[in-house]
């Protein structure tokens, strides 16, 4: 009996463990990683900042590569130089480079498989001094009037010595300060908020109307529900590609229709002006996700007892009064869920805009997600990009709190004990 009772108590935890593990691995850990990156100047295209460094270090492979190239260039210069003083200076540079290479191999070590070695202040000072000595000797060599072949290449490789010195790239809150001061963050944030507000507003109104139609008892209700969900079932990138053809200035049906309705001056101006592109994106998003909003609201409508409507009808209530005093109050939790889910989805919009406009014209339709994508993957600035993403998450949290307060939704455990 004891084993059975313990198993009964443990069963709920066993059942939810896979879900908790999934959330931990694919939600909590990535968020923690982003939070960590946001406090560092992490840039993948810079060898001195392509990882998280908390202390002074030296990139050994890059130093070895630079030394190897300089020795090669000195061999080339030796074969073309004419003056004895040039040959002496070439030999001096070669000896300096070789001495530096031997010092790194003998005195500076890194764990197996690690390319960056942490060093103390004295070792770092000596390494920097030896690199500076090599660069000074190169300056003296190429001041000599002689026939040289690899001057520019040698200087370029010597300049790369600076990239082998790695200092801590911990920036504290500097990334977040830069985000708040970045005018492009502000412009993309305003566009994202405007897009979210308009698209979610129209989707709520149209979704509620569609949900009430689908909730009525009538012939073909199943067919209507199935057909209405088709736009939502289409992948967003595919839907965006379809709308890009419909918005085409030369052959797009919707572009010509909007022109006939005098909503735009000409079909070609639909996606080439900031206003036309904005409303084109909103229209495409509303068409795509209104069925999803309707589906969430339909689930809430079906939980409202039909007896409430019947009793209110007997008391003389009109349809508008039933909608205002019965449907809306009882549908409030479903409206909250639908608004929250759609706002979260709309605020992080990426694929729809990326396919339709790419953020154009002139960056006027660039969402904060597209800007973060460009920072992190086009510019490989993962530290700053992570800070932008965390600011996005903060804004989403604020929007969620506004929804909770505006709709007066009680969270689990927030009810009065009474």
N, C-alpha and C positions, 0 to 999 in steps of 0.2 A: 504493500500500500504506500509506503514511504517513497519508493522509487517511482511509482505511478504519479503520486502527487507532485513530486519534484519535476517529473517530465512534463506534467500539465502546466506547471508554472514556467518552465523553461521554453515551452513550445512557441509562445508569441515572440520571444527574443530570437529563437532559431529561425523563425519565418521571416522576420524583418532584417536579419543579419545581411543577406545578400544585397538588399536595397541600401542599407547603411554603408556597406562596403563600396558599392557602386558610387554612391554620393561622395564618399570620402576620396575615392581614387580619381573621379572625373569632375568633381566640383570643388571640393575643399582644397585639395592639393594644387590644382592649377591656380586657384585664387591666391593661395599662400605664395606660390611661385611668382605670380604677378606682383604681389605686394613686396616681395623681396627685391625683384628686379627694379621696381620703381624708385628704390633708394640708391641706385648705382647708375653711373654713366656707362651703360652697356651698349657697345657698338660693334657689331660683328664684322664690319669692314675695316676695323682698326685693330691691328694685332696687339696693341698695348691695352685695349679695352674690350676684347672679345670674350671676356669671362669676368667673373666676380673676383676682384682682388682686394684684399684688406691690408696688405703689407707690401713693402718694396720687393720687387722681384726682377729677374732677368730672363729674357726669352733666349734660351741657349741655341735652339735650331736656327733662329733668325740671325744671331751673331755668327754662327758657323757659316751660314750661307753668305753673309756679307764678306766675311774674311776670305772665303773661297773665291768669290768674284774679284775682290781686290787683288789677290795674288795672281789671278789670271790676267787682269788688266796690266799689272806690273810686268808680267812676262811679255805682253803685247808691246808695251811702251819700250821695254828694253830692246826689242827687235827693230824698232824704228828710230829711237833716239840717236843723235849724232854727237852731242857734247859730253865730255867726261863728267862734268858736274851733274848732268842729268842722270847718267848711269849711277853715280854715287848716291844721289837722292833716291833713285828708284830702289836701289839695294837697301837703303835705310828704311824706306817705307815697307819693303818686303819683310825686313827683320822685325819691325814694330808689329806688323800684322801677325806674323808667325808667333811672336812672343805673347801677344794678346790671346791668340787661339790656344796656345799651350797653357796659359794661365787659366783660362776658362775650363779646359779639360781636366786640369790637375787640381784646381782649388775650388771650383764651383760645381756642385753636384746636385742632381735632382732625383727624386724617387723614380723607379722604373716606370716607363710609360708616361711620365709627366714632362712636358716641354719647358715649363716655367719653374725656375728655381728661386726660392726665397733667400735673400742675402741680408747680412747685417750692414750697419751704416759704413763701417770701414771698407768692407769689400765693395759696396756700391760706389764709394768714393774713388776707389782705385780703378774700377771698371770704367767709370765716367772719365777719369783722367786719361786712361789709356786710349779710349775712343777719341777724346779731344786731341791727344797727341798725334794720332794717325791722321785726323782731319787737318791739323796744322801742317804736318809734313806734306800732305797732298797739295795744300795751298802753296807751299814753298816750291814744290816740284813744278807745278804748272805755271809759276811765275817766270820760269826759265824760258827764254826764247829758243825753242827747239821744235822738232817735228814729233808731235804727239798724236795719237790716234784715238785714245779712249778717255779723253779729259772729261767730257760731260757724263759719260757712264760712270766713271770713278767717283765723281762728285755726287751723283745720284745715289750710288750704293753707300757712300760714306754718310750721306744725310739720313739713310735708313737706320743708322746706329741709334738715333733718337727714339725710334720705335721699339728698340729692344729693351729700353729701360721702362719698367712698369711700376707705376706708383698706385696707391690705393685709389680706386675709382668710386669710392663711397661718397655720395653727394648729399646725404641727408634729405632734407625737404626741398632741395633746389629744383628737382624736376617738377614738383607740384607748383612751386612758385612760377616757374617758366610756363606751365600750363595755364595758370590764371592770367599771365601777362601775354599769352600768345593770341594775337588778333584773329588768327585763322581758327583757333579753337572756339573763340566766341562766335564767329560767323557760322561755322558748321554746327555749333550747338543751337543757335537760334533757328537755323534751317531745320534741324532735326526736331526741335520742339514744335515749330509751326507745322511741319509735315505730320507729326504724331497727333497734334491737336485736331487738325482738320480731317485727317483720314479716320481717326478713331471716332470722331463726332459723327461723321456721315455713316460709318459702319454701324454704330450703335442705333441710329435712327432707322436705317434701312434694314439692319439685322433684326431689330425688334418687330418691324412691320412684317418681314418675311417669316419670322418665327410664329407670329400670331396667325398668319395665313396657313402655315403648315400645321398649326395646332388645331385648326377647325376640322370638324368631321365633314368630309365631302368626298366625292368620287375622285379617284386618281391622286389621293393624298400621298401615297407611297411613291408614285411616279414623280410628283412635284418635289418631294424631299430628295429623291435621287438626283434629278436633273439640277436642282439648285446647288447641290454640293460639288458639281463637276468643276467649277472654277477653283475651288479650294483644293481639289485633288490634284490639279496640275502643278508640277514643280514650279517654284517661283521663277527660276532662271528661264524655264521654257515659256512661262506666261509673259515674262518681260520681253523675250525675243518676239513673241507673237505681237505684243503691243508696239514693239519697235517697227514692225512692218505696217501695222495699222496707222502709226503716227508718221510714216514716211511722207516727206513733203511732196514727192512727185507722184506716188501711187497709193498712198495710204488712205483707206476709206474714212477712218475717223478724222484724219487731218482735213480732208475735203469737207466732211460733214460739219466740223466745227467752223470751217471757213464760211460755209453756206449759212450757218446759224449766226454768223457775224460775231462769234466768240473770239476769233483771231483774225488778223488782217489778211493773212494768206496761209495756205497749207505749209509752206516752207518755214514759217515763223513759229510753228508749234514747239519744236524742241530746240530752236536756235535762239530763243529769248528766255530770260530767267523766269518771267511770269508764266509763259506757255509751258515751259519744261516742268515747273513746279506743279501746276494743275494737271498736266499730263501724267505725272508720277502719282499724284493723289488719286486721280480717276482710275488708273490701272490697279492701284493697291486696294481701293474700295471694291472694285469688281472682283478682285482675287480673294479677299478675306471677309467680305460681308457674309458669305455662307457659314464661315467658321463662327462668327459672332452669333448668327441666327441659331446655329446648332447648340451653342452654350445656353442661349436664352430659351430655346425650346425645351431643354431639359428642366429649366426652372418653371416654365409655364405648366408642364405636365404634373408638377407636384402640388399645384393649387387645386384644392377640392372644388369640384363642379357645383357642390351644394351651396357654396357661398354666392355664386352668381345667380342660382335659382332663387335663393331666399331674398337677395337684393332686388331681383326683378319683381317679385311679389310685393315688395315694399315700394315699387315705383321708380327704382334707380335706372337711369339711362346708361347707355353703353359707355359714354365718356365718364360718368360718375363711377361705374364699375372699374373702368381702367385706372382711374385716378386713386380710388380709395381701396381697391382690392388687388388689382394686378400689380401696380407699381410697388406698393409696400411689401407684398409677399415676394416680389421678384427682385427685391433689392440685393440679397446675397448673390443671386445669379448675375445681376448686373455688375456687381463689384468684381466677381471672378472674371467675367467677360472683359470688362474694362481693364483690369489689371493684366490679364494675359495678352490682350491686344496691344496695350500700351508698351509693355515690355518688348513685344515682338516688333512693333513699329519703331520704337526708339533705337533699336539696334539694326535698323534696315540697312542692308548692304547689297544683296544680289539684284534686287529690282532696279535700284538706281545705277548700279555698276553696269548692268547690261543696257539700260535705256539711254542714259546720258553720260555715264562715266564720271559724274560730278559736274559736268559742264551745263551750260556754256560759261566759261570763265570761272569755274568753281562755284557757281551760284546754287547748284543742287548737290553740293558735296556734303554728305552726312558725316557725323562724328565718327561713325564706324569706318567709313571709307578713308577718312583722314588718318585714323589710327592704323588702318591697314597699310597705307602708304608710308607712314613713319616706321612701322615695324618691319615690313617686308620689302618695300622699295628702297628705303634709306637704311634699313637694318639697325635702327636706333631703338633697341628693345627696352632700354631703361626709360626713356622719355615716353615711348609708346605705352608701356605698362602704366605709367602715371596717368596718361590720357584715359586709358580703359578704366582705371579705378575712379577717376572723376565721373566717368559715365555711370558707373555702378552707384556712386553717391547720388547722382541726379535721379536715377531710377528709384532709389530708396526714398528720396524726398517726394517723388510723385506718388509712390505707394502710400506714404503717410497722409498725403493730401486726399487721396481717394478714401482712406479709412475715416478721416475726419469729416469729409464732405458727405459721405454716404452713411455716416454714423454706424459703421459695421463693427460688431463686437467680435474680437478675436477669441480663440479658444483659451479659456482660463481667465478671461477678463470680465466675465459676468460677476455681478455682486453675489456674495454668498447667500444673501437673502433670497 
